[in-house]
Amino acid sequence: MSRVLLIEDDPSVREGVELGLRRRGHELRAVESGEAGLGALVEFRPDLVLLDLMLPGMNGVQVCRRIRESSQLPIIMLTARGDDFDVVVGLEAGADDYIVKPARTEVIEARIRAVLRRLAEPVGRSGIEFHGELAVDRAGLSVAKAGERLLLAPSELKLLLYLSASPEQVFSRQQLLEYVWEHSYHGDARLVDACVRRLRQKIEDVAGSPRYIQTVRGFGYRFGPLE
């Protein structure tokens, strides 16, 4: 099972999540501050981070940004509210998904499994494909631009692999949500839009004038065409 780092300052939430995930076989380290969480990353070497958004001192958004400076480690935000602003800020900082508290252990575990699968499942054909300056290695699950490997979060990588496997095909936000995030209900388009914005900042020369990921107004996104 996975090694999970839980960064949560609320003792009742921390203890409940820790107990529930341990019972399901996960190895878990729980800390109560962002500073302690960053320290535990080196020592514990988790497979995934469950990160509370509203931490004292260094908040969850700041912690998320620090992790994303050097790591593709999957991050799931925990938020006490489904507030649009809180959720969007967390996703823009680099979180792969979010869960509104309180949440049942089976829900948390299902999200953990879904995020970790994004690291293990190649999409579409094997081999390296070239799209302009982008080199997409499906077998190696990596992407490079102009010869420099890009540091992509799991959701960003799977979204790019999925879109680029079918150039010029238009995908709705709901289709992307179901495939990349495995949310089968009528879902949250903020996950898709935030992930696209982050991807554009990494793969486009000018994020505001994208060449690779095109918006199809009122529907969704497609990959290309390139000039």
Secondary structure as UniProt FT lines:
FT   STRAND          3..7
FT   HELIX           11..23
FT   TURN            24..25
FT   STRAND          27..31
FT   HELIX           34..44
FT   STRAND          48..52
FT   HELIX           60..68
FT   TURN            69..70
FT   STRAND          75..79
FT   HELIX           84..92
FT   TURN            93..94
FT   STRAND          97..100
FT   HELIX           105..117
FT   TURN            118..120
FT   STRAND          128..131
FT   TURN            132..133
FT   STRAND          134..137
FT   TURN            138..141
FT   STRAND          142..145
FT   TURN            146..147
FT   STRAND          148..149
FT   HELIX           154..164
FT   TURN            167..168
FT   STRAND          171..172
FT   HELIX           173..176
FT   HELIX           177..181
FT   HELIX           189..203
FT   TURN            207..208
FT   STRAND          213..216
FT   TURN            217..219
FT   STRAND          220..223
//
